[in-house]
């Protein structure tokens, strides 16, 4: 997936995080993202991961990125208009900076002072996710289309 405008925003945010925190590449992680309610073309061609259109989740209104592919597949994969049994998720570049571990709190609006993102357990203790609350901290690098089992 390539979108020069989204990449420039992400690259700038990542560089700023790196300068501010001293963490290489702004502590960039490769994480998964499912978009059950939004066509992947909209994310790729215009807004990127725009949490302003979503409802607050376990950790407030932010962009959620899973460590484990199974979490993104489980109820969040995009399937509308795809051949039967197929689904899509994103592999995203996410500059998490200094993440803050939090318990679930749907009222989170921004990370605590001194932190750049939030991470915590979603659904089961084995599923971890990172949340960012700034549009420029993530980039939709790849769309993975697969057959759901």
N, C-alpha and C positions, 0 to 999 in steps of 0.2 A: 504494500500500500504506500503510495506517495502523495503527499500534500505539502507543497513547499511552505505555504502560510502556517499550517499547524506545526511543521517541523521547526520553522524559525522561532515561533513562540516557545516551543518546548526547549530547543537548544539554548535560547536566552535564559529561560527560567533555570535550567539545569546548570548553566555556567554561573549564574548568580548564586545558586545554592552552594556550588563548589567553592566559590570565593568566600561566602559568608561562613560556611561550616568547616571548610578545609577538607571535606570528604570528597574523594575522587569521583568525578562525574555526578556530584550531588547525591551520592549513594543511590545510583540508578539500579533498579531491579527490573527483571523481565517477569511480568505477572500476567495472569489470565483475566479476561473480562467478558461476561455474557451480557447480551442486550436483548432479552426476550421481547421487549416492547418497542424496540427501535430498529429499523432497517439499517443494516451495516453500511449501506451506501451513504446514508445521511451522515453517519459518524465520519466516514472516510473523506467525503467530498466537501463537508462544510464545517460542522461545529466541533468535531472531536468528541471526547467524552464530556458532555455538558450536563452536569448534575442538576442544573437549575430547572430542568424539566422532569425531574424525578421526585418521588416521595421520600421523606426521611426513612432511613433504614435503621439497623441495629446501632449504628454509630452516627446518626444524624444524616443530614443531606450533604453528600459528598460523592466522589467517584470511587467505587469499590473495585479492588483488584485482588484476586485470589492467588494464593501460592500454589494451590492444588487445582489442576484442571477439572477434577471431578466436581468441585464446588461450582465452577462456572457452568458446567454441563447440566448440573442438577437444578433444573427449573429456570435457568437464566440463558440458556442457549437460544439463539434466534432460529426459528424454523419456518416462519411465514413465507409462503411462496417458493419454498425449496422443495425438491422432490421428496416424496414420502420417506421418512426415516433419516433424512439428512438434517444437519444442524451446523450452526456457525458460532464460533467464539473468536475473540481477539487475543493475540499475544501483544502485550503493550509494554512500552518502555515507560517506567514510572520513576521519577526523581523524588525519592521519599525523604531526602535530607536526614535530619535526626528524627526518627519516629518515636512516638510516645505510646507505650502499651496502655490500653484502656479496657475497662470492663464495658459491656454494652451500655450505651446511653444514647437514646434517640434524639436527645437535645443538643448534641455536639454541633457546633457551628464552625469552629476553628480548633486546631490543636492547642494545647496548653502553652503557656509562655516558654520560649526556648525550644519549641518543637516545630517541625515542619509538616508532619503527617501523623496519622494515628494507625495503630495496628491492634488486632485482637482476635479472639476466637469468634467464629460465626458458626451457627448451628451446633456443631459438635466440637469438643476440644481439639480434635485433630485437624479441623479446617481453620487456617489462619488467613486473614485478609488485611490489606493495607488500604487506607482511605486517604485521599487527598482532597483538599477544599479550595484549590486554585485550579483554574482551567488549564494553565500552561504547564502543569507538572506531569502530564501524561501525554503519550503519543501512541496512536493506534498503528503499530508496526506491521502486523500481519493479521490476515483473516484466515482462520483455519476452518475449512468445510470438511465434515466427516460424517460417517454413517453412525447413528446412535445405536447402541446395542440394547 
